[in-house]
Amino acid sequence: MSSVPIPDLQADGLAVPRRYFAVAVLLMTLVLVVLDGAIANIALPSIAASFQVSPGDTVWVVSSYQMAVLVALLPCGALGEIVGPRRVYLGGVALFTLASAACAFAGNLPVLVIARFVQGLGGGAIMALAIMNLRFAVPQQLVGPIIGVNAMTIAIAAAAGPGIAGAILSVAHWPWLFAVNIPLGILVLLAGSVLAYTKGQGRRLDSVALVANTLMFILFFSGADQLMREPAIGGALIGGAVLCLVALIWRERKSEAPLVPTDLFAVPAFRVAVMASICCFAGQMLSYVAMPFYLQHTLRMTSGEAGLYMMPWPVAVAVVAPIAGRLANRVKTAWLCAAGGALLAAGLAIVGLGGNFHGVTFLIGTVIAGIGFGLFQTPNNRILLLSAPKARSGAAGAMQGTARLTGQTFGAIAMTMVFGAVPHAMTPSVALVLAATFAGLAALISLGRAQHEVATGSVNTTW
């Protein structure tokens, strides 16, 4: 399907210096949301002890947030194209901030899980419309560099979450992980007027498609959670999710701007980047849930010590991500992504199989993994986002977030299955080897794109 010929409404971007304030606000909000998606992982042992529940139950603190973001991403991307990206974006910030307060004051695990789900709905609106707001904030010639900065920011924020969480937990109790969001959210709302205002495109949001999208994600991840305990029920729920996806695509088969962006999936670079991103983030989430248990249970570290030991990963990402962004202008992005996925897989395998050695092996493996993560994510996200026309920025941004959160939710659910199937002493090592497998698969998928680039002589399509 060809891209929808919707006219761009603000092709020249905002005036200087307002555009730089707008970019700063958008990046700060993205950091807030992405950090919150990763920051709770290292607190899971503390949350389990605080509420006196099993470690497997606490994984829902992570997966409920991820599921809610997935439910919200595609509808919010479409809604931003319909009524304007700034309005939906700031609405998401307000909901995210209110839910963060509810998380901080949660008195038991069910309340915390529900608050995290609501928080995820707000986070979905933010992540879906960040790219669209960025593309209306800057002139066309700056779109590529800004998207590179955006991809680097997301990668660094995702990697830095455990280290920041460890620093907070070394001086405060786990509710402060969510309380710190409140003043930052208020600051973004106060500064929201610097974002570009654009009119909507006037089309309708199909309510039937919206319901099908919501049911699809809820049924799928509920089914995956039930597979280990009730295989028949879990399989039936997953089958229902597949039927919802088929019905959704059939319902919107004639739409010029479908909720599931089948028009964008017709672009090979976009399609392959989405698949590779899902695999990479599945490995990342598995490792981020497994590592705190490995450090605190196997190596007998405190939460603060565990956070410090996880810092080499984000430091390596911070060093490599901007280098990868510059290399993407000179080297085929598929080769960069394949090399990054291979290094990520090797680093995770070293941590999972290398033995304790007082944490030395862990540090070596996480540095290698961080280098691979930074080398993969920046060029992969850049080609994914630049493969879409500006008028479909909402769908592209939503799909980028959907790929990331789908992978992370796969990882969280896989971790729950590992908890249920493997003795607790072996759980971290098994999970890390599985994470390395996902990262290796991302590398292989990227190699497939490299073959396409060699055959066609093309690297990317920009709009």
SULFENKA-V452207 format. One record per residue. N is the residue number from 1. RES is the residue in one small letter. SS is DSSP state (H for helix, E for strand, - for the rest). PSI is psi in whole degrees, -180 to 180 (none if undefined). Layout:
n=[N	N]
res=[RES	RES]
ss=[SS	SS]
psi=[PSI	PSI]
This chain:
n=[1	2	3	4	5	6	7	8	9	10	11	12	13	14	15	16	17	18	19	20	21	22	23	24	25	26	27	28	29	30	31	32	33	34	35	36	37	38	39	40	41	42	43	44	45	46	47	48	49	50	51	52	53	54	55	56	57	58	59	60	61	62	63	64	65	66	67	68	69	70	71	72	73	74	75	76	77	78	79	80	81	82	83	84	85	86	87	88	89	90	91	92	93	94	95	96	97	98	99	100	101	102	103	104	105	106	107	108	109	110	111	112	113	114	115	116	117	118	119	120	121	122	123	124	125	126	127	128	129	130	131	132	133	134	135	136	137	138	139	140	141	142	143	144	145	146	147	148	149	150	151	152	153	154	155	156	157	158	159	160	161	162	163	164	165	166	167	168	169	170	171	172	173	174	175	176	177	178	179	180	181	182	183	184	185	186	187	188	189	190	191	192	193	194	195	196	197	198	199	200	201	202	203	204	205	206	207	208	209	210	211	212	213	214	215	216	217	218	219	220	221	222	223	224	225	226	227	228	229	230	231	232	233	234	235	236	237	238	239	240	241	242	243	244	245	246	247	248	249	250	251	252	253	254	255	256	257	258	259	260	261	262	263	264	265	266	267	268	269	270	271	272	273	274	275	276	277	278	279	280	281	282	283	284	285	286	287	288	289	290	291	292	293	294	295	296	297	298	299	300	301	302	303	304	305	306	307	308	309	310	311	312	313	314	315	316	317	318	319	320	321	322	323	324	325	326	327	328	329	330	331	332	333	334	335	336	337	338	339	340	341	342	343	344	345	346	347	348	349	350	351	352	353	354	355	356	357	358	359	360	361	362	363	364	365	366	367	368	369	370	371	372	373	374	375	376	377	378	379	380	381	382	383	384	385	386	387	388	389	390	391	392	393	394	395	396	397	398	399	400	401	402	403	404	405	406	407	408	409	410	411	412	413	414	415	416	417	418	419	420	421	422	423	424	425	426	427	428	429	430	431	432	433	434	435	436	437	438	439	440	441	442	443	444	445	446	447	448	449	450	451	452	453	454	455	456	457	458	459	460	461	462	463]
res=[m	s	s	v	p	i	p	d	l	q	a	d	g	l	a	v	p	r	r	y	f	a	v	a	v	l	l	m	t	l	v	l	v	v	l	d	g	a	i	a	n	i	a	l	p	s	i	a	a	s	f	q	v	s	p	g	d	t	v	w	v	v	s	s	y	q	m	a	v	l	v	a	l	l	p	c	g	a	l	g	e	i	v	g	p	r	r	v	y	l	g	g	v	a	l	f	t	l	a	s	a	a	c	a	f	a	g	n	l	p	v	l	v	i	a	r	f	v	q	g	l	g	g	g	a	i	m	a	l	a	i	m	n	l	r	f	a	v	p	q	q	l	v	g	p	i	i	g	v	n	a	m	t	i	a	i	a	a	a	a	g	p	g	i	a	g	a	i	l	s	v	a	h	w	p	w	l	f	a	v	n	i	p	l	g	i	l	v	l	l	a	g	s	v	l	a	y	t	k	g	q	g	r	r	l	d	s	v	a	l	v	a	n	t	l	m	f	i	l	f	f	s	g	a	d	q	l	m	r	e	p	a	i	g	g	a	l	i	g	g	a	v	l	c	l	v	a	l	i	w	r	e	r	k	s	e	a	p	l	v	p	t	d	l	f	a	v	p	a	f	r	v	a	v	m	a	s	i	c	c	f	a	g	q	m	l	s	y	v	a	m	p	f	y	l	q	h	t	l	r	m	t	s	g	e	a	g	l	y	m	m	p	w	p	v	a	v	a	v	v	a	p	i	a	g	r	l	a	n	r	v	k	t	a	w	l	c	a	a	g	g	a	l	l	a	a	g	l	a	i	v	g	l	g	g	n	f	h	g	v	t	f	l	i	g	t	v	i	a	g	i	g	f	g	l	f	q	t	p	n	n	r	i	l	l	l	s	a	p	k	a	r	s	g	a	a	g	a	m	q	g	t	a	r	l	t	g	q	t	f	g	a	i	a	m	t	m	v	f	g	a	v	p	h	a	m	t	p	s	v	a	l	v	l	a	a	t	f	a	g	l	a	a	l	i	s	l	g	r	a	q	h	e	v	a	t	g	s	v	n	t	t	w]
ss=[-	-	-	-	-	-	-	-	-	-	-	-	-	-	-	-	-	H	H	H	H	H	H	H	H	H	H	H	H	H	H	H	H	H	H	H	H	H	H	-	H	H	H	H	H	H	H	H	H	H	H	-	-	-	H	H	H	H	H	H	H	H	H	H	H	H	H	H	H	H	H	H	H	H	H	H	H	H	H	H	H	H	H	-	H	H	H	H	H	H	H	H	H	H	H	H	H	H	H	H	H	H	H	H	-	-	-	-	H	H	H	H	H	H	H	H	H	H	H	H	H	H	H	H	H	H	H	H	H	H	H	H	H	H	H	H	H	-	-	H	H	H	H	H	H	H	H	H	H	H	H	H	H	H	H	H	H	H	H	H	H	H	H	H	H	H	H	H	H	-	-	-	-	-	-	H	H	H	H	H	H	H	H	H	H	H	H	H	H	H	H	H	H	H	-	-	-	-	-	-	-	-	-	-	-	-	H	H	H	H	H	H	H	H	H	H	H	H	H	H	H	H	H	H	H	H	-	-	-	-	H	H	H	H	H	H	H	H	H	H	H	H	H	H	H	H	H	H	H	H	H	-	-	-	-	-	-	-	-	-	-	H	H	H	H	-	-	H	H	H	H	H	H	H	H	H	H	H	H	H	H	H	H	H	H	H	H	H	H	H	H	H	H	H	H	H	H	H	-	-	-	-	H	H	H	H	H	H	H	-	H	H	H	H	H	H	H	H	H	H	H	H	H	H	H	H	H	-	-	-	-	-	H	H	H	H	H	H	H	H	H	H	H	H	H	H	H	H	H	H	H	H	H	-	-	-	H	H	H	H	H	H	H	H	H	H	H	H	H	H	H	H	H	H	H	H	H	H	H	H	H	H	H	H	H	H	-	-	-	H	H	H	H	H	H	H	H	H	H	H	H	H	H	H	H	H	H	H	H	H	H	H	H	H	H	H	H	H	H	H	H	-	-	H	H	H	H	H	H	H	H	H	H	H	H	H	H	H	H	H	H	H	H	H	H	H	H	H	H	H	H	H	H	H	H	H	-	-	-	-	-	-	-]
psi=[136	159	148	131	64	132	143	145	-19	66	-28	-4	-175	162	153	138	6	-36	-35	-35	-40	-45	-42	-43	-44	-44	-38	-40	-40	-43	-44	-48	-46	-41	-43	-30	-26	-19	-26	-19	-47	-17	-4	-44	-39	-40	-41	-43	-39	-42	-1	54	170	153	-37	-36	-34	-18	-25	-19	-35	-51	-29	-39	-47	-41	-43	-41	-43	-42	-37	-26	-59	-45	-40	-35	-44	-42	-36	-37	-29	-48	-5	134	-33	-43	-47	-38	-51	-31	-39	-39	-43	-46	-41	-42	-45	-42	-32	-40	-41	-39	-43	-31	10	133	-7	171	-44	-41	-41	-41	-43	-44	-37	-35	-46	-41	-39	-34	-43	-40	-34	-41	-39	-49	-34	-37	0	-47	-41	-42	-39	-42	-24	-12	-26	156	163	-38	-15	-1	-47	-54	-39	-39	-36	-42	-41	-46	-41	-40	-45	-45	-45	-43	-42	-39	-29	-15	-53	-39	-43	-40	-42	-40	-42	-44	-19	-17	-8	168	163	-31	-23	-19	-31	-30	-30	-18	-26	-54	-34	-40	-42	-41	-42	-42	-40	-31	2	-19	-14	-14	152	139	127	145	156	172	-5	-4	169	151	116	114	-35	-43	-37	-45	-43	-40	-46	-47	-37	-51	-40	-45	-42	-50	-27	-41	-43	-37	-29	-12	-41	-37	-44	83	-39	-46	-44	-44	-38	-40	-42	-39	-39	-37	-41	-42	-38	-41	-45	-44	-38	-46	-41	-42	-38	21	-27	3	139	-20	73	155	-51	113	72	-25	-37	-32	-16	-17	117	-42	-42	-48	-48	-39	-38	-47	-43	-38	-42	-46	-43	-45	-25	-44	-40	-45	-43	-46	-37	-27	-38	-37	-44	-39	-37	-47	-42	-33	-42	-47	-1	43	160	170	-42	-43	-41	-42	-40	-39	-22	-4	-31	-32	-58	-31	-43	-40	-44	-34	-42	-35	-49	-32	-43	-38	-40	-38	-29	-19	-12	-27	146	129	-30	-41	-40	-45	-40	-43	-41	-44	-39	-42	-39	-45	-43	-43	-44	-37	-38	-44	-43	-30	-6	-5	175	-65	42	30	-5	-45	-39	-46	-43	-47	-40	-31	-45	-43	-41	-40	-45	-41	-45	-37	-30	-50	-45	-53	-32	-45	-36	-46	-32	-47	-34	-6	-5	145	159	-38	-19	24	-34	-46	-41	-45	-40	-40	-34	-45	-38	-42	-46	-48	-31	-47	-45	-37	-39	-45	-43	-42	-40	-36	-40	-41	-39	-41	-39	-22	-16	142	143	-33	-26	-9	-50	-43	-43	-43	-38	-37	-40	-40	-41	-35	-44	-43	-40	-37	-38	-39	-42	-41	-41	-35	-34	-39	-33	-41	-38	-41	-40	-40	-35	-18	11	153	-40	157	123	152	none]
